[in-house]
Amino acid sequence: MKIAVLGSTGQTGRLVIARALERGHDVIALARRPEQVEAPAYGNLRTVRADVTDPGSVTDAVKDADVVVSGLGITKKQDPAILIEGARHIVSAAPRVIWLTSLGMGATQGALGAFNGALLQRILRHEWDAKAASGRAVREAGGTTVHAGPLTSKPYQDDGSLIRAEEFRPRMMPPMAPRAGIAALMVAEAEAPHFADTDTIALFESR
């Protein structure tokens, strides 16, 4: 399988690349600065210069991919519209998209309870509306959104799963999510799709 990775220079994107290569897939790493992609010493990895604000570069980069897995994020200095543009360009060019976003927004609004939900919205106010809109664009195009709680660098213990957003019950404390676990779940969904056109939530038993 050919898996294209968007946001490939980010912390989660790098783990998605490593996981996909470990699983024996051909990986296409999309990056504005390909020289910043960390290439493991194994597997079939190809880096491609692509910018989500340039539709042509995205189309060319993913034309041979079976699926795009996105860990795209932005900094506070970047225009949040990048997320929306990125989602729209990717879903128009790729046969299938798996898109990482935050728990508590979009279809999962209210999942963290009133207090924590309001706190998260304040923390992410710079990108809140854009993240919700980008996730909606992916889902409406038949893709899968993966809503994750606070990301950690803890090792993954093979204890994660995706559930449909409507099956999640609000809780006081948000479920923590190891980045390596998110990468594993997204690659697994790429390999065997179970949640097309669906908002999902990533849960980890020991967190």
Secondary structure as GFF3:
##gff-version 3
##sequence-region A 1 207
A	DSSP	beta_strand	2	6	.	.	.	ID=ss1
A	DSSP	alpha_helix	11	22	.	.	.	ID=ss2
A	DSSP	beta_strand	26	31	.	.	.	ID=ss3
A	DSSP	three_ten_helix	34	36	.	.	.	ID=ss4
A	DSSP	beta_strand	44	49	.	.	.	ID=ss5
A	DSSP	alpha_helix	55	62	.	.	.	ID=ss6
A	DSSP	beta_strand	67	70	.	.	.	ID=ss7
A	DSSP	alpha_helix	81	93	.	.	.	ID=ss8
A	DSSP	beta_strand	97	102	.	.	.	ID=ss9
A	DSSP	three_ten_helix	106	108	.	.	.	ID=ss10
A	DSSP	alpha_helix	113	123	.	.	.	ID=ss11
A	DSSP	alpha_helix	128	140	.	.	.	ID=ss12
A	DSSP	beta_strand	144	148	.	.	.	ID=ss13
A	DSSP	beta_strand	151	152	.	.	.	ID=ss14
A	DSSP	beta_strand	160	164	.	.	.	ID=ss15
A	DSSP	three_ten_helix	165	167	.	.	.	ID=ss16
A	DSSP	beta_strand	177	178	.	.	.	ID=ss17
A	DSSP	alpha_helix	179	191	.	.	.	ID=ss18
A	DSSP	beta_strand	198	204	.	.	.	ID=ss19
###
